[in-house]
Amino acid sequence: MSDDEGAGRRPKKQRPFWQELPVLIVIAAVIAALMVNFIGRPYVIPSQSMEPTLHGCTGCTGDRIYVQKLSYYWSDPKPGDVVVFVGPPSWNDTYRSNRSSNTLVRGVQNFFSYFGLVPPDENDLVKRVIAVGGQTVECCDAQGRILVDGKPLDEPYVQKDYPWVAGQNAAYPRGRVFAPIKVPAGHLWVMGDNRNESRDSRAHTSDELHGTVPVDNVRGKAVFKIWPPGRMGPVRSHDPQSN
């Protein structure tokens, strides 16, 4: 190409920002959807069942946690992991949908949920894994500790539990003492750190899964408290079976 031809070509005109904005919005939405559905998403702690590890209560500002999914693409949850999971059918008796009764509004909520802007319409719960498939869990030994495969657990994260006095089992609330349960393969036994205020596997031992939760119901592993600022920090796993 000659110098004259090159000099005669006009520089490409850049499109104004308002014309590029829709493309940028679409790209951002696609990235957000991929992040939420395949990598992880935030959740709000709605109750006190995981105190003091995670803060939540009716009418208060609960912790916001980030729950990542990547860990469980290659392995199953391990004892001590704090997981978010969908409650099995028998756990849903007190759950109420967070969707509007208006068809149009409900459709908008479902759409924005795909991008992580609205919570999913499911009974998402957060508990700690105590035992996994093939293990037998029961309570209690002479000191009131939970046993897995006959060995007492080391649970420093439990700071609120009903006091234990050997020989007074009949006086304890339902769930403080429970008979041995063998966790089926592909299932988990989960409990809240706040044993006084947690409706967990112990409360569902009479259902068809004997209180266990299918691994397929797990949405991810809680790894970080992202809000409020004073509570920011990692959510730590502690294997209670490691003692």
Beta strands, then each sheet from edge to edge (+ up, - down):
strand 1: 40-44
strand 2: 64-68
strand 3: 82-86
strand 4: 124-132
strand 5: 136-139
strand 6: 146-148
strand 7: 151-152
strand 8: 178-182
strand 9: 187-191
strand 10: 213-214
strand 11: 218-227
strand 12: 233-234
sheet 1: 1+ 2- 11+ 3- 4+ 9- 10+
sheet 2: 1+ 2- 11+ 12-
sheet 3: 7+ 6- 5+ 8-
end
